[in-house]
Amino acid sequence: MQPTLRSFIGSVAILVFLAGYIWAATAIADRLPDDMRIKLVFFAVAGVGWGLPILPLMTWMNRGR
């Protein structure tokens, strides 16, 4: 597969994944108790947690260059 096509597919996949991830994170955050410590931990984990599933996709996008 050509690198430009691979980058395009990967970019679209990242945007779709992030849109779903943001939707899910905000839906979960709405159901959390009204305790600031719980929300702080949740948003810290959710804020960093999106990067882990994207790493294999980014590796696939950069393969073959």
Order of alpha helices (4+ residues) and beta strands (2+ residues): alpha-alpha-alpha
